[in-house]
Amino acid sequence: MSKKKRITIPSPCNQQWEFMTELEKGKLCSVCDYKVLDLTNCSEEEIVKYLENKSTKVCGRVRVEQLNTNRSNRRITSFYPIIQSVIASFLMTGNVGAAMKPDRAALQQGMFTVVKVGKNHLDERKPQDSLRIIRGRILDESGEPLPFVKVELVGTDIVVQTTFEGEFEMEVPEMLKMKIVVLKAGFLGYESAEFRVKVKDLPVKRDFYLTETKAFIIGEVLIIEAE
């Protein structure tokens, strides 16, 4: 019975990837004059197979989650957002972070969709208010819903939280005389994001996407036998 393999970089390099010289399938480190392979898009199996067939040193750039992983014990993605949400519910506060980035791609793609507002608890409010609704879902890059994400309407104290299905509903107050309102969303393990919605298009229903935080390590890549 063959032993399981793990990927590791025991001595990470402190050189910055952004300042290295571009090469095919990697970059050249000017300090050690060695090619650094970009392995961030490779599967764990592909990296292990590649290393096993190399007799020379392999220097590479990998994602943190690729290291010390077990090939036969892969993450079950359908449960991952729920696990994160439990942690987030204890650790996160109303402040979703200062470093935000606009959802330019979504704006360019025209992802605004006008919908009718059905019967709900908002029907008792003023007619003009009941139309100022933003409904949506917060999803990760693979389309998995993210529960318990705090969504803030910038410039107000209005904060809502997504359901287990990643859904939320927010009313934009009539007193806000803005052409565009800004939503902020943040979740543990994901980049905080900023989304813009045109008031003239309300009510709207949209999917919003958060990008998983990426951390990278550079150095000599080795495989070791799992204990």
Backbone torsions as a table, in degrees:
resi	resn	phi	psi	omega
1	MET	NA	122.0	-177.1
2	SER	-74.4	146.1	179.7
3	LYS	-79.9	154.5	179.5
4	LYS	-78.3	150.6	-176.2
5	LYS	-111.6	147.7	174.9
6	ARG	-127.8	152.7	179.7
7	ILE	-100.9	137.2	-178.7
8	THR	-149.5	152.9	170.1
9	ILE	-124.2	93.5	-174.2
10	PRO	-66.8	-28.8	-178.5
11	SER	-128.7	83.2	-178.6
12	PRO	-60.1	144.6	178.7
13	CYS	-90.2	147.2	-179.4
14	ASN	-98.3	7.5	178.4
15	GLN	-74.2	147.3	-176.0
16	GLN	-93.6	127.3	-178.3
17	TRP	-57.1	-38.7	-174.8
18	GLU	-62.9	-25.0	-175.8
19	PHE	-100.7	5.3	178.2
20	MET	-84.1	158.7	-178.8
21	THR	-80.5	133.1	-177.8
22	GLU	-65.0	134.8	173.5
23	LEU	-136.7	167.5	175.7
24	GLU	-67.2	126.0	179.5
25	LYS	63.4	23.5	178.8
26	GLY	168.6	-158.4	178.9
27	LYS	-142.9	164.5	179.7
28	LEU	-104.4	123.9	177.1
29	CYS	-83.4	119.4	-177.4
30	SER	-72.8	-18.8	-178.4
31	VAL	-75.1	-48.8	-178.7
32	CYS	-105.1	-0.3	-179.9
33	ASP	53.7	48.3	-176.4
34	TYR	-131.7	143.1	179.0
35	LYS	-75.3	132.4	177.9
36	VAL	-108.7	115.3	-178.7
37	LEU	-78.1	140.7	174.7
38	ASP	-90.4	104.1	-176.2
39	LEU	-104.4	10.6	-172.3
40	THR	-65.7	-24.9	-179.4
41	ASN	-100.1	6.5	179.6
42	CYS	-90.5	149.7	174.5
43	SER	-76.8	164.4	178.8
44	GLU	-62.5	-38.5	179.5
45	GLU	-62.9	-41.4	-179.8
46	GLU	-64.8	-40.3	179.4
47	ILE	-65.6	-45.8	-179.9
48	VAL	-60.7	-45.6	-179.2
49	LYS	-62.6	-41.2	-179.7
50	TYR	-64.3	-44.6	-178.4
51	LEU	-67.1	-36.9	-179.5
52	GLU	-66.0	-24.0	-179.6
53	ASN	-96.9	4.4	179.7
54	LYS	-108.1	134.0	178.3
55	SER	-100.7	-4.2	-179.9
56	THR	-113.4	169.2	179.9
57	LYS	-61.3	137.8	176.4
58	VAL	-119.6	115.6	176.6
59	CYS	-101.9	131.8	-175.3
60	GLY	-146.3	168.2	175.4
61	ARG	-114.1	122.2	-177.4
62	VAL	-131.1	161.7	172.9
63	ARG	-80.4	149.4	-178.9
64	VAL	-56.5	-40.1	-176.6
65	GLU	-70.8	-10.8	177.0
66	GLN	-81.8	-16.4	-175.9
67	LEU	-85.3	148.8	176.6
68	ASN	52.7	33.3	-179.8
69	THR	-98.4	157.6	-177.3
70	ASN	-108.7	123.7	-173.7
71	ARG	-62.3	-28.4	-177.2
72	SER	-99.9	9.0	-177.4
73	ASN	-132.6	62.8	-174.7
74	ARG	-81.1	155.3	-178.2
75	ARG	-67.3	136.7	175.1
76	ILE	-88.5	103.2	-169.5
77	THR	-65.4	-28.2	-176.3
78	SER	-67.4	-25.4	179.7
79	PHE	-97.8	-12.7	-174.2
80	TYR	-60.9	-46.5	179.1
81	PRO	-60.7	-35.2	-179.2
82	ILE	-68.9	-40.6	177.2
83	ILE	-61.0	-44.2	178.9
84	GLN	-64.3	-37.4	-176.6
85	SER	-64.5	-35.5	178.5
86	VAL	-64.1	-43.7	177.7
87	ILE	-64.5	-43.4	-176.5
88	ALA	-64.0	-35.0	-177.8
89	SER	-63.5	-24.2	177.9
90	PHE	-91.0	-33.9	-170.9
91	LEU	-95.4	-28.6	-173.1
92	MET	-84.7	149.3	176.0
93	THR	-117.2	-172.6	179.7
94	GLY	-67.8	-18.8	178.5
95	ASN	-84.2	114.6	-175.7
96	VAL	-93.6	9.4	173.6
97	GLY	110.5	148.5	-177.8
98	ALA	-89.8	-29.8	-176.5
99	ALA	-85.3	101.1	-177.5
100	MET	-118.1	155.3	175.5
101	LYS	-132.5	141.9	-176.9
102	PRO	-72.7	150.2	178.1
103	ASP	-87.8	66.7	-174.3
104	ARG	-63.3	-40.2	-177.2
105	ALA	-60.5	-43.4	-179.3
106	ALA	-64.8	-39.1	179.6
107	LEU	-65.0	-42.5	-178.6
108	GLN	-66.0	-31.4	-178.2
109	GLN	-83.0	-2.7	178.5
110	GLY	62.3	51.8	-173.5
111	MET	-85.5	18.8	177.2
112	PHE	-83.9	132.9	-179.5
113	THR	-130.6	120.3	179.8
114	VAL	-78.5	132.4	-179.7
115	VAL	-132.4	160.3	174.9
116	LYS	-86.8	143.3	179.2
117	VAL	-90.7	119.9	-177.9
118	GLY	-80.8	-177.5	178.2
119	LYS	-67.7	124.5	176.6
120	ASN	-158.9	-170.3	-174.9
121	HIS	-68.7	-11.3	-179.8
122	LEU	-84.4	-8.9	-174.7
123	ASP	-64.4	-21.6	-178.8
124	GLU	-79.2	-9.4	-179.3
125	ARG	-83.7	178.7	-178.4
126	LYS	-63.6	143.6	-178.4
127	PRO	-54.1	-42.9	-178.3
128	GLN	-67.6	-28.9	178.4
129	ASP	-75.1	-36.7	-174.1
130	SER	-66.0	-17.3	179.9
131	LEU	-90.1	-11.6	-176.6
132	ARG	-92.3	64.6	-173.0
133	ILE	-117.2	136.8	169.7
134	ILE	-115.7	117.0	174.3
135	ARG	-112.6	144.2	179.9
136	GLY	-169.2	-179.0	174.6
137	ARG	-129.8	144.8	173.1
138	ILE	-103.5	120.9	-175.7
139	LEU	-125.7	158.6	171.6
140	ASP	-87.7	-178.1	-174.1
141	GLU	-64.0	-24.6	-179.8
142	SER	-89.7	-1.1	179.4
143	GLY	93.2	5.2	177.6
144	GLU	-76.1	134.5	178.5
145	PRO	-68.8	145.6	178.8
146	LEU	-112.3	109.0	179.9
147	PRO	-81.6	157.4	175.1
148	PHE	63.3	27.1	174.9
149	VAL	-83.3	131.6	178.1
150	LYS	-84.1	128.1	179.0
151	VAL	-118.3	121.1	-174.9
152	GLU	-111.0	137.8	172.1
153	LEU	-89.4	109.8	-173.8
154	VAL	-60.8	135.7	-179.8
155	GLY	91.3	-0.2	178.9
156	THR	-135.2	177.3	174.9
157	ASP	-100.3	17.3	-178.8
158	ILE	-81.6	120.5	177.6
159	VAL	-137.0	129.8	175.4
160	VAL	-120.8	169.7	-177.8
161	GLN	-132.0	139.9	-177.4
162	THR	-72.5	155.6	177.5
163	THR	-82.3	-176.0	176.5
164	PHE	-61.6	-25.2	179.6
165	GLU	-90.0	6.1	179.5
166	GLY	78.5	11.1	-174.6
167	GLU	-92.9	150.5	175.0
168	PHE	-147.1	162.2	176.3
169	GLU	-140.8	132.9	-177.7
170	MET	-139.0	138.7	176.6
171	GLU	-101.7	133.4	177.2
172	VAL	-91.9	117.6	-176.9
173	PRO	-60.0	143.8	179.0
174	GLU	-61.7	-28.9	-176.6
175	MET	-67.7	-17.8	179.4
176	LEU	-79.4	104.3	-179.0
177	LYS	-89.6	70.6	-178.1
178	MET	-125.6	147.7	174.7
179	LYS	-82.4	-29.9	179.6
180	ILE	-134.0	131.4	174.7
181	VAL	-106.1	153.5	-175.7
182	VAL	-118.7	130.1	175.0
183	LEU	-106.2	140.8	173.3
184	LYS	-115.1	137.6	178.9
185	ALA	-138.0	141.8	178.9
186	GLY	-148.5	149.6	-178.3
187	PHE	-153.1	143.3	-178.0
188	LEU	-57.6	125.5	179.4
189	GLY	90.7	1.0	-179.8
190	TYR	-128.8	152.8	175.7
191	GLU	-67.7	132.9	173.8
192	SER	-64.8	150.9	-175.1
193	ALA	-140.3	158.8	179.3
194	GLU	-124.6	131.6	-177.9
195	PHE	-125.2	138.7	179.9
196	ARG	-110.1	136.0	-179.1
197	VAL	-129.2	132.0	179.3
198	LYS	-77.4	126.9	-178.0
199	VAL	-64.2	-35.0	-177.9
200	LYS	-64.8	-18.4	-179.2
201	ASP	-91.9	-3.8	-179.4
202	LEU	-66.6	143.9	-0.6
203	PRO	-76.8	149.7	179.1
204	VAL	-130.4	158.4	174.2
205	LYS	-134.5	124.3	-173.5
206	ARG	-142.9	156.2	168.4
207	ASP	-100.1	132.6	177.4
208	PHE	-116.3	141.7	-174.6
209	TYR	-117.0	136.8	173.2
210	LEU	-109.1	142.3	-179.0
211	THR	-98.5	131.4	179.6
212	GLU	-62.8	137.3	178.7
213	THR	-61.9	129.3	-178.6
214	LYS	-107.8	127.4	174.8
215	ALA	-125.2	134.1	-174.5
216	PHE	-120.5	153.0	176.7
217	ILE	-132.3	139.7	178.7
218	ILE	-116.8	140.5	177.2
219	GLY	160.8	-175.5	178.2
220	GLU	-70.9	126.0	-175.7
221	VAL	-95.4	128.4	-179.0
222	LEU	-127.4	159.5	171.1
223	ILE	-118.0	141.0	-179.3
224	ILE	-129.1	158.4	177.5
225	GLU	-77.0	130.1	177.5
226	ALA	-71.4	141.8	-179.8
227	GLU	-79.9	NA	NA
